[in-house]
């Protein structure tokens, strides 16, 4: 008997390689947030997969809001644990009673959607395991609740009547890696977006912007796939990606979060950037930024709202950062997982040192003296590496991030 995908220790299948996050682009995009049809089942296999087929009638299903948690919208109840798992510990198996939410969303492509190029379907956060279909075709499944997953879907799109189906399981093998002193809140809780990918669109980019405190100069180079040009009007910079330039700049720190507006342009896409110049080093047992020792006056921050759980809007995130700044807090650990990407944009803008934490914790195994801990089992290694890679690749261009945790 084969292992069901939600109990498989792999991180999933079908998704694209992780890449740097960009808040905006001149490429077309379509938000798929909003009202979705929803059906909750008590077990993972209570219903077959016919709901994902073309022409399925879900008109009698209730609606829920995406992003959101179904347990905060009248379907089931949230669960809180500190370090104990809320189910019997038997990795990678999960309970038969495994609340499973089927989600359906129909959409049309907006007028003017380009016919050339490709398209990417992006999920920024789904707890804890999802299988995805578009127009009746299964495109993949994934685990890693607080991490982005993207799928190439251009060949499956049509101008109108597209149907996106997502089956979400509350418990999966991934749940063993997410025992994070928390409320367990299943659902599609971050944004869902369809992004057009033109020919020669940016597949990935990496901003390198060290600062030399001895000379007061910063060096800028940007690696981009495909190659393009980087411009920083305020500094008079216009150079090809892969090249570098050194010139006097104001450094980025949590106290003086100096950012320079820039643009990365390839043959198919333009992406606005905000660049901060800073160098992080460990010298003589001290963490130094721009040659100066820094003292963290920090806090741990779960991503949580009393009404919407881990679904936070931009105003709430901004208030969090402003509140920390007002109380002389200068650092935040994103316990215990990567935050919404907009939160890191705010840390760049307003100034906080960030300890960016991977979506990985197996705290509950302490109760059995760490026996059967996934981190000691090489079968789980691809899943562990996938989580670390997705965090680092997504967040590598933030000057505020000074430690990976």
LUMRO-612555 format. One record per residue (C-alpha): residue in three letters; x, y, z. Coordinates in steps of 0.1 Angstrom, whole numbers, plus 5000, padded with zeros to 4 digits. Each point is the difference from the previous one (the first is absolute). Example, Ala and Ser with C-alpha at 12.3 -4.5 7.8 and 13.67 -1.06 7.14 Angstrom:
REM LUMRO-612555
['ALA', [5123, 4955, 5078]]
['SER', [5014, 5034, 4993]]
***
This chain:
REM LUMRO-612555
['UNK', [5000, 5000, 5000]]
['UNK', [5015, 5033, 4989]]
['UNK', [5005, 5029, 5025]]
['UNK', [4975, 5028, 4995]]
['UNK', [5017, 5032, 4989]]
['UNK', [4991, 5018, 5032]]
['UNK', [5020, 4974, 5020]]
['UNK', [5029, 4999, 4976]]
['UNK', [5031, 5016, 5015]]
['UNK', [5009, 5018, 4968]]
['UNK', [4993, 5038, 4997]]
['UNK', [4976, 4994, 4971]]
['UNK', [5001, 4999, 4962]]
['UNK', [4993, 5023, 4970]]
['UNK', [5011, 5033, 5015]]
['UNK', [5026, 5023, 4984]]
['UNK', [5034, 5006, 5016]]
['UNK', [4999, 5027, 5027]]
['UNK', [5010, 5036, 4990]]
['UNK', [5003, 5035, 5014]]
['UNK', [4968, 5017, 5009]]
['UNK', [4991, 5033, 4984]]
['UNK', [4972, 5022, 5013]]
['UNK', [4989, 5012, 4966]]
['UNK', [5008, 4998, 4963]]
['UNK', [4988, 5015, 4967]]
['UNK', [4989, 4965, 4989]]
['UNK', [4963, 4993, 5002]]
['UNK', [4986, 4982, 5031]]
['UNK', [4966, 4990, 5013]]
['UNK', [4992, 4996, 5037]]
['UNK', [4980, 4969, 5007]]
['UNK', [4992, 5011, 5035]]
['UNK', [4963, 5004, 5009]]
['UNK', [4970, 4977, 5004]]
['UNK', [5006, 4963, 4993]]
['UNK', [4976, 4971, 5001]]
['UNK', [5009, 4977, 5029]]
['UNK', [4992, 4965, 5013]]
['UNK', [5014, 4985, 5032]]
['UNK', [5004, 4962, 5004]]
['UNK', [5010, 4982, 5033]]
['UNK', [5027, 4979, 4984]]
['UNK', [5025, 5003, 4972]]
['UNK', [4982, 4974, 4978]]
['UNK', [4964, 5007, 5008]]
['UNK', [4993, 5014, 4965]]
['UNK', [5015, 4991, 4967]]
['UNK', [5017, 5025, 4977]]
['UNK', [4971, 5005, 4977]]
['UNK', [4995, 5035, 5013]]
['UNK', [5031, 5010, 4980]]
['UNK', [4985, 4988, 4967]]
['UNK', [4986, 5023, 4973]]
['UNK', [4963, 5008, 5005]]
['UNK', [4998, 4990, 5037]]
['UNK', [4970, 5018, 5016]]
['UNK', [5011, 5015, 5034]]
['UNK', [4971, 5024, 5001]]
['UNK', [4987, 4986, 5032]]
['UNK', [5033, 5004, 5018]]
['UNK', [5004, 5029, 5024]]
['UNK', [5025, 5027, 4994]]
['UNK', [5031, 5009, 5020]]
['UNK', [5025, 5028, 4996]]
['UNK', [5035, 4993, 4986]]
['UNK', [5024, 5008, 5015]]
['UNK', [4987, 4987, 5032]]
['UNK', [4996, 4971, 5024]]
['UNK', [4969, 4978, 4997]]
['UNK', [5000, 4995, 5038]]
['UNK', [4996, 5037, 5005]]
['UNK', [4971, 5001, 4975]]
['UNK', [4975, 4976, 5016]]
['UNK', [5015, 4967, 4990]]
['UNK', [5016, 4981, 5028]]
['UNK', [5021, 5016, 5028]]
['UNK', [5035, 5011, 5005]]
['UNK', [5024, 4980, 5022]]
['UNK', [5028, 5014, 5022]]
['UNK', [5030, 4981, 5013]]
['UNK', [5033, 5012, 5014]]
['UNK', [5024, 4972, 4990]]
['UNK', [4978, 4969, 5001]]
['UNK', [4988, 4987, 4966]]
['UNK', [4962, 5001, 4998]]
['UNK', [5000, 4964, 4987]]
['UNK', [5017, 4967, 5009]]
['UNK', [5037, 5002, 4990]]
['UNK', [5007, 4973, 4974]]
['UNK', [5019, 5017, 4972]]
['UNK', [4992, 5004, 4971]]
['UNK', [4965, 4987, 5007]]
['UNK', [4972, 5022, 5010]]
['UNK', [4966, 4993, 5015]]
['UNK', [4971, 4986, 4979]]
['UNK', [4980, 5029, 5013]]
['UNK', [5017, 5026, 4979]]
['UNK', [4977, 5030, 4992]]
['UNK', [5003, 5006, 4962]]
['UNK', [4987, 5031, 4982]]
['UNK', [4992, 5000, 4963]]
['UNK', [5002, 5035, 4985]]
['UNK', [4986, 5011, 4966]]
['UNK', [5005, 5033, 4982]]
['UNK', [4989, 5009, 4964]]
['UNK', [5016, 5029, 4982]]
['UNK', [5004, 5016, 4966]]
['UNK', [5032, 5016, 4987]]
['UNK', [4998, 5038, 5000]]
['UNK', [4997, 5018, 4967]]
['UNK', [5034, 5005, 4985]]
['UNK', [5016, 4970, 5016]]
['UNK', [5029, 4991, 4977]]
['UNK', [4998, 4970, 4978]]
['UNK', [5038, 4995, 4999]]
['UNK', [5023, 4988, 5027]]
['UNK', [4990, 4978, 5029]]
['UNK', [4981, 5004, 5033]]
['UNK', [5008, 4991, 5036]]
['UNK', [4975, 4992, 5027]]
['UNK', [5014, 5010, 5034]]
['UNK', [4989, 4990, 5035]]
['UNK', [5017, 5020, 5028]]
['UNK', [4987, 4979, 5029]]
['UNK', [4978, 4969, 5004]]
['UNK', [4998, 4978, 5032]]
['UNK', [5011, 4973, 4999]]
['UNK', [4998, 4980, 4968]]
['UNK', [4983, 5008, 4967]]
['UNK', [4993, 4983, 4967]]
['UNK', [4991, 5023, 4971]]
['UNK', [4981, 4997, 4967]]
['UNK', [4994, 5025, 4973]]
['UNK', [4972, 4994, 4974]]
['UNK', [4999, 4963, 5010]]
['UNK', [5037, 4994, 4998]]
['UNK', [5020, 4992, 5031]]
['UNK', [5030, 5022, 5001]]
['UNK', [5017, 4990, 5033]]
['UNK', [4999, 4998, 5037]]
['UNK', [5021, 5016, 5027]]
['UNK', [5008, 5003, 5037]]
['UNK', [5018, 5029, 5019]]
['UNK', [4971, 5021, 5013]]
['UNK', [5017, 5034, 5003]]
['UNK', [5020, 4998, 4967]]
['UNK', [4992, 5010, 4964]]
['UNK', [4993, 4973, 4974]]
['UNK', [4996, 5008, 4963]]
['UNK', [4988, 4979, 4970]]
['UNK', [5003, 5006, 4963]]
['UNK', [4965, 5001, 4986]]
['UNK', [5001, 5020, 4968]]
['UNK', [4991, 4970, 4978]]
['UNK', [4968, 4993, 5021]]
['UNK', [4985, 5035, 5000]]
['UNK', [4972, 5011, 4978]]
['UNK', [4984, 5035, 4996]]
['UNK', [4969, 4992, 5021]]
['UNK', [4986, 4974, 5023]]
['UNK', [5032, 4988, 5017]]
['UNK', [4994, 4979, 5031]]
['UNK', [5026, 4997, 5027]]
['UNK', [4996, 4972, 5025]]
['UNK', [5020, 4996, 5032]]
['UNK', [4998, 4972, 5025]]
['UNK', [5015, 5009, 5034]]
['UNK', [5008, 4976, 5028]]
['UNK', [5003, 5012, 5035]]
['UNK', [5025, 4973, 5009]]
['UNK', [5028, 4986, 4979]]
['UNK', [5036, 4988, 5004]]
['UNK', [5009, 5036, 4998]]
['UNK', [4981, 5006, 5033]]
['UNK', [5029, 4982, 5018]]
['UNK', [5023, 5028, 4988]]
['UNK', [4977, 5028, 5012]]
['UNK', [4996, 4994, 5037]]
['UNK', [5004, 5037, 5007]]
['UNK', [4984, 5009, 5033]]
['UNK', [4969, 5013, 4983]]
['UNK', [4964, 4999, 4989]]
['UNK', [4996, 4973, 4973]]
['UNK', [4979, 5018, 4973]]
['UNK', [4995, 4982, 4968]]
['UNK', [4991, 5016, 4967]]
['UNK', [5012, 5022, 4971]]
['UNK', [5011, 5028, 5023]]
['UNK', [5022, 5021, 4977]]
['UNK', [4995, 5015, 4966]]
['UNK', [4993, 4980, 4968]]
['UNK', [5012, 5017, 4968]]
['UNK', [5001, 4992, 4963]]
['UNK', [5030, 5017, 4984]]
['UNK', [5008, 5004, 4963]]
['UNK', [5036, 4991, 4992]]
['UNK', [5010, 5017, 4967]]
['UNK', [5028, 4988, 4978]]
['UNK', [5032, 5011, 5017]]
['UNK', [4983, 5007, 5033]]
['UNK', [5021, 4999, 5032]]
['UNK', [5002, 4965, 5012]]
['UNK', [5022, 5009, 5030]]
['UNK', [5023, 5028, 5012]]
['UNK', [5024, 5006, 5029]]
['UNK', [5010, 5034, 5011]]
['UNK', [5036, 5003, 5014]]
['UNK', [5005, 5033, 5018]]
['UNK', [5028, 4999, 5026]]
['UNK', [5011, 5032, 5018]]
['UNK', [5036, 5008, 5010]]
['UNK', [5000, 5021, 5032]]
['UNK', [5036, 5009, 4996]]
['UNK', [4995, 5018, 4967]]
['UNK', [4963, 5009, 5003]]
['UNK', [4994, 4983, 4966]]
['UNK', [4975, 4973, 4989]]
['UNK', [5004, 4976, 4972]]
['UNK', [4970, 4989, 4979]]
['UNK', [4996, 4971, 4978]]
['UNK', [4969, 4980, 4990]]
['UNK', [4999, 4965, 4987]]
['UNK', [4970, 4994, 4978]]
['UNK', [4986, 4972, 4980]]
['UNK', [4997, 5010, 4972]]
['UNK', [5025, 5029, 4998]]
['UNK', [4987, 5035, 5000]]
['UNK', [5009, 5035, 5013]]
['UNK', [4998, 5015, 5035]]
['UNK', [4993, 5037, 5005]]
['UNK', [5002, 5021, 5031]]
['UNK', [4991, 5036, 4990]]
['UNK', [5010, 5016, 5033]]
['UNK', [5035, 4986, 4997]]
['UNK', [5003, 5004, 4962]]
['UNK', [5004, 4963, 4996]]
['UNK', [4992, 4983, 4967]]
['UNK', [5018, 4968, 4995]]
['UNK', [4996, 4965, 4986]]
['UNK', [4992, 4972, 5024]]
['UNK', [5031, 4981, 5010]]
['UNK', [5020, 5031, 5000]]
['UNK', [5009, 5020, 5031]]
['UNK', [5006, 5036, 5010]]
['UNK', [5013, 5016, 5032]]
['UNK', [4991, 5034, 5012]]
['UNK', [4993, 5021, 5031]]
['UNK', [4966, 4990, 5016]]
['UNK', [4981, 5003, 5033]]
['UNK', [4999, 4966, 5017]]
['UNK', [4969, 4981, 5011]]
['UNK', [4996, 4994, 5037]]
['UNK', [4970, 4994, 5023]]
['UNK', [5004, 5035, 5014]]
['UNK', [5006, 5016, 4965]]
['UNK', [4981, 4978, 4975]]
['UNK', [5013, 5017, 4969]]
['UNK', [4985, 4985, 4968]]
['UNK', [5007, 5009, 4964]]
['UNK', [4973, 4996, 4974]]
['UNK', [5012, 4979, 4971]]
['UNK', [4987, 4980, 4970]]
['UNK', [5010, 4967, 4985]]
['UNK', [4991, 4998, 4963]]
['UNK', [5003, 4970, 4977]]
['UNK', [4986, 4996, 4965]]
['UNK', [4966, 4989, 5014]]
['UNK', [4995, 5016, 5034]]
['UNK', [5008, 5029, 5023]]
['UNK', [5001, 4995, 5037]]
['UNK', [5003, 5029, 5025]]
['UNK', [5025, 4994, 5028]]
['UNK', [5010, 5017, 5033]]
['UNK', [5037, 4995, 5007]]
['UNK', [5018, 5004, 5033]]
['UNK', [5038, 4999, 5003]]
['UNK', [5013, 4981, 5030]]
['UNK', [5025, 4973, 5010]]
['UNK', [4994, 4974, 5027]]
['UNK', [5030, 4983, 5016]]
['UNK', [5009, 4979, 5030]]
['UNK', [5033, 5013, 5015]]
['UNK', [5015, 4992, 5034]]
['UNK', [4968, 4982, 5009]]
['UNK', [4979, 5031, 4993]]
['UNK', [4974, 5007, 4974]]
['UNK', [5010, 5031, 4981]]
['UNK', [4981, 5020, 4974]]
['UNK', [5020, 5025, 4980]]
['UNK', [5029, 4995, 5023]]
['UNK', [4981, 5008, 5032]]
['UNK', [4989, 4976, 5027]]
['UNK', [4963, 4998, 5002]]
['UNK', [4979, 4992, 5031]]
['UNK', [4967, 4983, 4993]]
['UNK', [4971, 5014, 5022]]
['UNK', [4976, 4976, 4984]]
['UNK', [4968, 4980, 5003]]
['UNK', [4985, 4969, 4986]]
['UNK', [4970, 5006, 4977]]
['UNK', [4974, 4974, 4990]]
['UNK', [4979, 5011, 4971]]
['UNK', [4966, 5002, 5016]]
['UNK', [4968, 5020, 5001]]
['UNK', [4973, 4992, 5026]]
['UNK', [4973, 4999, 4973]]
['UNK', [5018, 4989, 4968]]
['UNK', [5028, 4979, 5014]]
['UNK', [5031, 4999, 4977]]
['UNK', [4982, 5020, 4973]]
['UNK', [5013, 5035, 5006]]
['UNK', [4993, 5032, 4979]]
['UNK', [5027, 5025, 4993]]
['UNK', [4987, 5025, 5026]]
['UNK', [5002, 4975, 5027]]
['UNK', [5036, 4991, 4991]]
['UNK', [5010, 5037, 4998]]
['UNK', [4985, 5006, 5035]]
['UNK', [5020, 4971, 5013]]
['UNK', [5033, 5014, 4987]]
['UNK', [4991, 5036, 5012]]
['UNK', [4991, 4987, 5034]]
['UNK', [5033, 4983, 5003]]
['UNK', [5019, 5031, 4989]]
['UNK', [4981, 5022, 5025]]
['UNK', [5011, 4978, 5028]]
['UNK', [5037, 5000, 4990]]
['UNK', [4999, 4965, 4987]]
['UNK', [5026, 4996, 4972]]
['UNK', [4998, 4963, 4991]]
['UNK', [4974, 4974, 4993]]
['UNK', [5002, 4962, 4997]]
['UNK', [4973, 4987, 4977]]
['UNK', [4991, 4972, 5023]]
['UNK', [4996, 4974, 4988]]
['UNK', [4998, 5003, 4962]]
['UNK', [5005, 5025, 4972]]
['UNK', [4975, 5029, 5003]]
['UNK', [4978, 5014, 4973]]
['UNK', [5025, 5016, 4975]]
['UNK', [4984, 5034, 5005]]
['UNK', [5011, 4999, 5036]]
['UNK', [5037, 4999, 4989]]
['UNK', [4994, 5029, 4976]]
['UNK', [4988, 5020, 5030]]
['UNK', [5031, 4990, 5020]]
['UNK', [5021, 5012, 4972]]
['UNK', [4981, 5033, 4998]]
['UNK', [4996, 5008, 5037]]
['UNK', [5031, 4983, 5014]]
['UNK', [5002, 4967, 5019]]
['UNK', [5027, 4974, 5002]]
['UNK', [4983, 4967, 4989]]
['UNK', [5008, 4965, 5011]]
['UNK', [4981, 4982, 4972]]
['UNK', [4990, 4965, 5013]]
['UNK', [4994, 4970, 4979]]
['UNK', [4966, 4982, 5000]]
['UNK', [5015, 4971, 5019]]
['UNK', [4996, 4989, 5037]]
['UNK', [4996, 4966, 5015]]
['UNK', [4997, 5011, 5036]]
['UNK', [4975, 4973, 5010]]
['UNK', [5025, 4971, 4996]]
['UNK', [5015, 5011, 5033]]
['UNK', [4972, 4980, 5016]]
['UNK', [5015, 4968, 4987]]
['UNK', [5037, 5010, 5005]]
['UNK', [5002, 5011, 4964]]
['UNK', [4994, 4964, 4987]]
['UNK', [4988, 4999, 4964]]
['UNK', [5008, 5037, 4995]]
['UNK', [4998, 5007, 4963]]
['UNK', [5032, 5021, 5001]]
['UNK', [5019, 4968, 5009]]
['UNK', [4985, 4980, 4971]]
['UNK', [5016, 5005, 4966]]
['UNK', [4967, 4992, 4982]]
['UNK', [4988, 5034, 5012]]
['UNK', [5031, 5019, 4987]]
['UNK', [4984, 5012, 4967]]
['UNK', [4971, 5015, 5019]]
['UNK', [5023, 5017, 5025]]
['UNK', [5022, 5015, 4973]]
['UNK', [4970, 5010, 4979]]
['UNK', [4986, 5021, 5029]]
['UNK', [5034, 5017, 5006]]
['UNK', [5005, 5007, 4963]]
['UNK', [4965, 5015, 4996]]
['UNK', [5006, 5024, 5029]]
['UNK', [5034, 5011, 4989]]
['UNK', [4991, 5003, 4963]]
['UNK', [4969, 5020, 5007]]
['UNK', [5016, 5024, 5025]]
['UNK', [5036, 5003, 4988]]
['UNK', [4997, 5036, 4988]]
['UNK', [4988, 5016, 5033]]
['UNK', [5026, 5022, 5017]]
['UNK', [4981, 4995, 5033]]
['UNK', [5007, 4963, 5001]]
['UNK', [5033, 4995, 5018]]
['UNK', [4997, 4965, 5014]]
['UNK', [4984, 4968, 4986]]
['UNK', [4986, 4979, 5028]]
***
